[in-house]
C-alpha cells in the first residue's frame, strides 16, 4: 500500500502539499450511493449553473435549504471564494436567493484549510433540504486487521473529531466485531443503536439504518463507511447527515460503475497520468527524482536522500510485474518535471526483473535524450538476461 499523503512518504522535511488520494467521491455522489442502499439522507439536487440551482431550490419546497459547494476538501463552511463570497456552505429559508449564491460559487475557486493556496474551482453545488438535528451521534464500519474483518464503531458524541472523543472519553466509544460470514446480526445493530443513545421507536429505526449501511459497505467493496453525524431530527427521523466512504482500490474490476464516478479534475495532472500506467506517483518539492520499486523501499530512499542533505522530487513506486513501457513512461514523467536536477534509480530485483528495468531505462535515455545526471542501483535475484546494469553505461550521463 502506498502512503495516502505526502507527509507519509518518508519522514523527510519536504513541505506538505495537497493530499494524495485514491478514489474519493463528492458528497452528493456518496449520498446517492447511500440512497440506493435504502439509507436515509436529506433530499437533494445537484446543479452546475445558477438557474438550475434556483429551480432545484424551488422543487425541494423545504422550510430551509442548504447550498453546499462540491469539492474534495474539508473546511468548506469556513472557506472563501475568489468571488469574495465567504463560506462554501449557506443556509437560507428563501429559495429565491439560491441562484444568486450559486452564481458566486460556480466557476470560482474556494480556498479552505485543506486546499492549495490558490483554492479549487467549484463546478457543482448541492442544493439540499436543511433538517434540524436534535442530537448527533457517530457511526462507522471499517476493516480492522486485529479482528480479521469489519468492525462497527459508534459513539453518542457525534459531530466532532472521533479521535478527540476517544482521547478524552474512551468510555463513550463502542465497538461490535462483525462476523464476515454472518454479517451484522439484529441484536448487534440494536445494541449499537442503544449505545448511541437512540430510544423507543428511534432505536429500531437506527438499527435498520446500521444494517443498511453494512449492506452498502459490502456492495461497494468499501474499506470504511463513516457517518458523522448520524443524527436524530425533531420529527423523529434518523438521518445520515454526512458520510465518507473509502473504497478498496483492488476491487476496481468489480466496481467499475463506482470508480467511473471519480472526478479527476482535482487531481494532480502528473499523478493522474501516472495512474494510467499503473504507477504510484506522488509529487514532492525537492530536486532529486526517485525511481523505486516497492512502497517501503521508496519511502526509505526518500529518507536516505533527506538524511544526506538532498530533497526528493517525488515518490514513485513501480511495484512488481512492471513492463518496459511503464519504465519508459515513468522516465517521461520524471524528466517532464522542471525541478528535477538528477534521477536516482533504486531497484530491488526480488520483486521485479532488473533486465526489464535496464531495457526500459536505455530506451528512455536514447529517445528522451536525458540531460540530467542518472544514478542507477539494480540489485537482487532477477538481474539476468537482456540488458544488464553494465550495459546501461553508454547511455547514462553519470552512473
C-alpha positions as CSV (number, residue, x, y, z in Angstrom):
1,X,0.0,0.0,0.0
2,X,1.4,3.4,-0.9
3,X,1.2,6.3,1.5
4,X,-2.1,8.2,1.4
5,X,-0.5,11.6,1.7
6,X,2.8,13.3,1.0
7,X,3.5,13.7,4.7
8,X,3.6,9.9,5.0
9,X,6.1,9.5,2.1
10,X,9.0,9.1,4.5
11,X,9.8,11.4,7.4
12,X,11.8,13.9,5.3
13,X,11.4,17.6,5.5
14,X,9.5,18.1,2.2
15,X,6.8,20.7,2.6
16,X,3.3,19.1,2.5
17,X,1.2,19.9,-0.4
18,X,-2.3,18.6,-1.2
19,X,-3.2,15.0,-0.1
20,X,-2.6,12.0,-2.3
21,X,-5.9,10.3,-2.8
22,X,-7.3,7.2,-4.4
23,X,-11.0,7.0,-5.3
24,X,-12.7,9.9,-3.5
25,X,-16.3,10.9,-4.2
26,X,-18.0,14.2,-4.0
27,X,-20.5,14.4,-1.1
28,X,-23.5,14.2,-3.4
29,X,-22.1,11.0,-5.0
30,X,-21.7,9.3,-1.7
31,X,-25.2,10.3,-0.7
32,X,-26.6,8.9,-3.9
33,X,-24.9,5.5,-3.2
34,X,-26.4,5.6,0.3
35,X,-29.9,6.3,-1.1
36,X,-29.6,3.4,-3.4
37,X,-29.0,1.1,-0.4
38,X,-32.0,2.5,1.5
39,X,-30.0,4.7,3.8
40,X,-31.9,7.9,4.8
41,X,-30.3,11.1,3.7
42,X,-31.6,14.6,3.1
43,X,-33.5,15.3,-0.1
44,X,-31.1,17.0,-2.6
45,X,-30.4,18.0,-6.1
46,X,-27.2,18.8,-7.9
47,X,-26.6,21.8,-10.2
48,X,-23.8,23.1,-12.4
49,X,-25.3,26.5,-13.2
50,X,-27.2,29.2,-11.2
51,X,-30.6,28.8,-12.9
52,X,-30.6,25.1,-12.3
53,X,-29.7,25.7,-8.6
54,X,-32.6,28.1,-8.3
55,X,-35.0,25.7,-9.8
56,X,-33.7,22.9,-7.6
57,X,-34.4,25.1,-4.5
58,X,-37.9,25.7,-5.6
59,X,-38.5,22.0,-6.4
60,X,-37.4,21.0,-2.9
61,X,-40.2,23.0,-1.3
62,X,-38.4,22.8,2.0
63,X,-38.7,25.1,5.1
64,X,-35.0,25.7,4.9
65,X,-32.4,25.0,2.2
66,X,-28.6,24.3,2.4
67,X,-26.4,25.1,-0.5
68,X,-23.0,23.3,-0.5
69,X,-20.1,23.7,-2.8
70,X,-18.8,20.4,-4.0
71,X,-15.1,20.0,-3.8
72,X,-12.9,17.2,-2.4
73,X,-11.7,19.1,0.7
74,X,-12.8,19.7,4.2
75,X,-13.5,23.0,5.9
76,X,-15.8,24.2,3.2
77,X,-18.0,26.1,5.7
78,X,-15.2,28.4,6.6
79,X,-13.7,28.7,3.2
80,X,-13.5,31.8,1.0
81,X,-14.3,32.1,-2.7
82,X,-12.3,34.1,-5.3
83,X,-15.6,35.9,-5.9
84,X,-15.4,37.3,-2.4
85,X,-18.2,35.2,-1.0
86,X,-17.4,33.7,2.4
87,X,-18.3,30.2,3.2
88,X,-18.9,27.2,0.9
89,X,-22.0,26.2,2.9
90,X,-25.0,28.5,3.1
91,X,-28.4,28.1,4.8
92,X,-31.5,30.1,3.7
93,X,-35.2,30.0,4.1
94,X,-35.7,32.0,0.9
95,X,-35.3,29.8,-2.3
96,X,-35.0,32.9,-4.5
97,X,-31.5,33.7,-3.2
98,X,-30.1,30.3,-4.0
99,X,-29.4,31.3,-7.6
100,X,-27.5,34.4,-6.6
101,X,-25.4,32.5,-4.1
102,X,-24.7,29.8,-6.6
103,X,-23.5,32.5,-9.1
104,X,-20.8,33.4,-6.6
105,X,-19.8,29.8,-6.1
106,X,-19.8,28.2,-9.5
107,X,-16.8,28.9,-11.7
108,X,-14.9,30.4,-8.7
109,X,-12.2,28.9,-6.6
110,X,-12.9,28.0,-3.0
111,X,-9.9,28.1,-0.6
112,X,-10.1,26.2,2.7
113,X,-7.6,24.9,5.2
114,X,-7.3,21.7,3.1
115,X,-6.9,23.1,-0.4
116,X,-3.9,24.5,-2.2
117,X,-3.4,28.3,-1.5
118,X,-5.0,29.1,-4.9
119,X,-8.1,27.1,-4.0
120,X,-10.2,24.6,-6.0
121,X,-12.6,25.7,-8.7
122,X,-16.2,24.8,-7.9
123,X,-18.0,23.1,-10.8
124,X,-21.1,21.8,-9.0
125,X,-23.2,22.6,-6.0
126,X,-25.6,20.5,-3.9
127,X,-29.0,22.0,-3.1
128,X,-30.4,20.1,-0.2
129,X,-33.2,20.2,2.3
130,X,-31.9,21.5,5.6
131,X,-33.1,19.5,8.6
132,X,-32.8,20.4,12.3
133,X,-30.7,18.0,14.3
134,X,-31.9,17.2,17.9
135,X,-28.9,15.0,18.6
136,X,-25.7,14.0,16.8
137,X,-24.0,10.6,17.1
138,X,-21.0,9.0,15.3
139,X,-21.1,5.7,13.5
140,X,-18.6,3.9,11.3
141,X,-17.9,0.5,9.7
142,X,-14.3,-0.2,8.9
143,X,-11.9,-3.1,8.3
144,X,-9.9,-4.0,11.3
145,X,-6.8,-6.2,10.9
146,X,-6.8,-7.2,14.6
147,X,-10.3,-8.6,14.2
148,X,-9.7,-10.1,10.8
149,X,-12.7,-8.4,9.4
150,X,-15.1,-5.5,9.7
151,X,-15.9,-3.7,12.9
152,X,-18.7,-1.3,13.9
153,X,-17.6,1.7,15.9
154,X,-20.0,4.2,17.4
155,X,-20.3,7.0,19.9
156,X,-23.2,9.0,21.3
157,X,-20.8,12.0,20.9
158,X,-21.1,12.8,17.2
159,X,-20.5,15.9,15.1
160,X,-16.9,16.2,16.4
161,X,-13.5,14.6,15.9
162,X,-13.8,11.0,16.9
163,X,-10.1,10.9,17.9
164,X,-10.8,13.6,20.4
165,X,-13.7,11.6,21.9
166,X,-11.5,8.5,22.1
167,X,-8.8,10.5,23.9
168,X,-11.0,12.4,26.4
169,X,-13.9,10.0,26.8
170,X,-12.8,6.5,25.8
171,X,-15.8,5.0,27.7
172,X,-18.1,6.6,25.0
173,X,-16.6,4.6,22.2
174,X,-18.4,1.3,21.5
175,X,-17.3,-1.5,19.2
176,X,-19.0,-4.5,17.7
177,X,-17.0,-7.1,15.7
178,X,-18.9,-8.3,12.7
179,X,-18.7,-12.0,11.6
180,X,-17.7,-11.7,7.9
181,X,-19.8,-14.8,7.1
182,X,-22.8,-13.9,9.2
183,X,-23.0,-10.2,8.7
184,X,-24.5,-7.7,11.2
185,X,-26.9,-9.5,13.5
186,X,-30.1,-7.8,14.5
187,X,-29.1,-7.9,18.2
188,X,-25.8,-6.3,17.4
189,X,-27.5,-3.5,15.4
190,X,-30.0,-2.9,18.3
191,X,-27.2,-2.9,20.9
192,X,-25.2,-0.4,18.9
193,X,-28.3,1.8,18.4
194,X,-28.9,1.7,22.2
195,X,-25.2,2.6,22.9
196,X,-25.6,5.6,20.5
197,X,-28.5,6.8,22.7
198,X,-31.4,6.1,20.5
199,X,-34.6,5.2,22.4
200,X,-38.1,4.0,21.7
201,X,-39.0,3.7,18.0
202,X,-35.8,5.5,17.1
203,X,-33.8,2.6,18.4
204,X,-35.3,0.2,15.8
205,X,-35.0,2.9,13.1
206,X,-31.3,3.4,13.9
207,X,-30.7,-0.3,13.9
208,X,-32.2,-0.6,10.5
209,X,-30.0,2.2,9.2
210,X,-27.0,0.5,10.6
211,X,-27.8,-2.8,8.8
212,X,-28.4,-0.9,5.6
213,X,-25.0,0.8,5.9
214,X,-23.4,-2.6,6.3
215,X,-25.2,-3.7,3.1
216,X,-23.6,-0.6,1.4
217,X,-20.2,-1.4,2.9
218,X,-20.3,-4.9,1.2
219,X,-22.0,-3.8,-2.0
220,X,-19.4,-1.2,-3.0
221,X,-16.3,-3.0,-1.6
222,X,-15.7,-0.3,1.0
223,X,-12.9,-0.3,3.5
224,X,-14.7,2.3,5.6
225,X,-18.1,3.9,5.8
226,X,-18.1,6.8,8.3
227,X,-21.2,8.7,9.2
228,X,-20.7,11.8,11.3
229,X,-23.2,12.8,12.3
230,X,-25.8,10.1,12.3
231,X,-28.5,12.4,13.6
232,X,-31.9,12.5,15.1
233,X,-34.5,15.1,14.0
234,X,-37.3,16.7,16.0
235,X,-39.7,14.9,13.7
236,X,-38.4,11.5,15.0
237,X,-36.3,10.5,12.0
238,X,-32.8,9.0,12.0
239,X,-30.8,10.6,9.2
240,X,-27.2,10.2,7.8
241,X,-26.3,13.8,7.5
242,X,-22.7,13.4,6.3
243,X,-20.7,10.4,5.3
244,X,-17.3,9.5,4.0
245,X,-16.8,6.3,2.1
246,X,-13.3,4.8,1.5
247,X,-13.0,2.1,-1.2
248,X,-10.8,-0.9,-1.8
249,X,-8.9,0.1,-4.9
250,X,-8.1,-3.6,-5.6
251,X,-11.8,-4.1,-6.2
252,X,-12.0,-1.7,-9.1
253,X,-12.5,-4.5,-11.5
254,X,-15.8,-5.3,-9.7
255,X,-16.8,-1.7,-9.1
256,X,-16.5,-0.1,-12.5
257,X,-19.6,1.9,-12.1
258,X,-18.5,3.4,-8.8
259,X,-14.9,4.1,-10.0
260,X,-16.3,5.8,-13.1
261,X,-17.7,8.5,-10.8
262,X,-14.2,9.5,-9.8
263,X,-13.7,13.2,-10.6
264,X,-10.0,13.5,-11.7
265,X,-10.2,17.3,-12.3
266,X,-9.0,18.0,-8.7
267,X,-6.1,15.5,-9.0
268,X,-2.5,16.5,-9.8
269,X,-2.1,16.0,-13.6
270,X,1.1,14.1,-13.2
271,X,-0.4,11.8,-10.7
272,X,-3.4,11.2,-13.0
273,X,-1.0,10.4,-15.9
274,X,1.0,8.1,-13.7
275,X,-2.2,6.2,-12.7
276,X,-2.9,5.5,-16.4
277,X,0.3,3.4,-16.4
278,X,-0.3,1.8,-13.0
279,X,2.5,3.8,-11.5
280,X,2.2,5.1,-7.9
281,X,3.4,8.7,-8.1
282,X,3.4,11.5,-5.5
283,X,4.9,14.8,-6.3
284,X,7.2,16.4,-3.7
285,X,9.1,19.7,-3.6
286,X,12.7,18.6,-4.0
287,X,15.0,18.2,-7.0
288,X,16.2,14.6,-6.9
289,X,13.7,12.3,-8.7
290,X,13.2,8.8,-7.2
291,X,12.5,5.8,-9.3
292,X,11.9,2.8,-7.0
293,X,10.0,-0.4,-6.7
294,X,8.1,-1.1,-3.5
295,X,6.5,1.5,-1.3
296,X,8.8,0.7,1.7
297,X,11.9,1.0,-0.4
298,X,10.6,4.2,-1.9
299,X,10.0,5.8,1.5
300,X,13.4,4.6,2.7
301,X,15.0,6.1,-0.4
302,X,13.3,9.4,0.3
303,X,14.6,9.3,3.9
304,X,18.2,8.5,2.8
305,X,18.2,11.4,0.3
306,X,17.0,13.7,3.0
307,X,19.4,12.3,5.6
308,X,22.3,13.3,3.3
309,X,21.1,16.8,2.7
310,X,19.1,16.3,-0.5
311,X,15.4,16.7,-1.2
312,X,13.3,14.1,-3.1
313,X,11.3,15.5,-6.0
314,X,8.8,12.7,-5.9
315,X,7.7,9.3,-4.6
316,X,7.5,6.8,-7.5
317,X,6.7,3.2,-6.8
318,X,6.9,0.9,-9.8
319,X,5.6,-2.1,-7.9
320,X,6.1,-5.7,-9.1
321,X,5.3,-7.1,-12.6
322,X,6.4,-3.9,-14.3
323,X,6.8,-3.8,-18.1
324,X,9.4,-1.9,-20.2
325,X,6.7,0.5,-21.4
326,X,5.9,1.5,-17.8
327,X,9.6,2.2,-17.1
328,X,9.7,4.4,-20.2
329,X,6.5,6.3,-19.2
330,X,7.9,6.7,-15.7
331,X,11.0,8.4,-17.1
332,X,8.8,10.7,-19.2
333,X,7.0,11.8,-16.1
334,X,10.2,12.4,-14.2
335,X,12.0,14.3,-16.9
336,X,9.0,16.5,-17.5
337,X,9.3,18.0,-14.0
338,X,11.4,21.2,-14.3
339,X,12.5,20.9,-10.7
340,X,14.3,17.6,-11.4
341,X,18.1,18.0,-11.5
342,X,19.1,14.4,-11.0
343,X,17.4,10.9,-11.1
344,X,18.1,8.1,-8.6
345,X,17.0,4.6,-9.6
346,X,16.9,2.2,-6.7
347,X,15.5,-1.2,-7.7
348,X,15.4,-4.5,-5.7
349,X,15.3,-7.5,-8.1
350,X,13.5,-9.7,-5.7
351,X,10.1,-8.5,-7.0
352,X,11.0,-7.3,-10.5
353,X,13.2,-8.4,-13.3
354,X,16.1,-6.0,-13.4
355,X,16.6,-6.7,-17.1
356,X,13.2,-5.1,-17.8
357,X,14.2,-2.0,-15.8
358,X,17.5,-1.8,-17.6
359,X,16.0,-2.1,-21.1
360,X,13.3,0.5,-20.2
361,X,16.0,2.9,-19.0
362,X,18.2,2.5,-22.0
363,X,15.2,3.1,-24.3
364,X,14.2,6.2,-22.3
365,X,17.8,7.6,-22.3
366,X,18.0,7.2,-26.1
367,X,14.6,8.5,-27.1
368,X,14.2,11.2,-24.4
369,X,17.8,12.5,-24.7
370,X,18.3,12.6,-21.0
371,X,20.2,15.7,-19.9
372,X,20.3,15.3,-16.1
373,X,22.7,13.0,-14.1
374,X,21.3,9.5,-13.5
375,X,22.4,7.2,-10.7
376,X,21.3,3.5,-11.0
377,X,21.3,0.7,-8.4
378,X,19.9,-2.6,-9.6
379,X,20.3,-5.4,-7.1
380,X,18.6,-8.8,-6.5
381,X,17.9,-12.2,-7.9
382,X,16.5,-11.1,-11.2
383,X,19.5,-9.4,-12.8
384,X,19.6,-11.9,-15.7
385,X,19.1,-11.8,-19.4
386,X,18.7,-8.8,-21.8
387,X,20.3,-5.5,-20.8
388,X,22.4,-5.6,-17.6
389,X,23.4,-2.7,-15.3
390,X,26.8,-2.7,-17.1
391,X,25.1,-2.3,-20.5
392,X,23.4,0.9,-19.3
393,X,26.7,2.8,-19.1
394,X,27.0,4.2,-22.6
395,X,23.6,5.8,-22.3
396,X,23.9,7.5,-18.9
397,X,25.3,11.0,-18.2
398,X,26.6,9.6,-14.9
399,X,26.4,6.1,-13.3
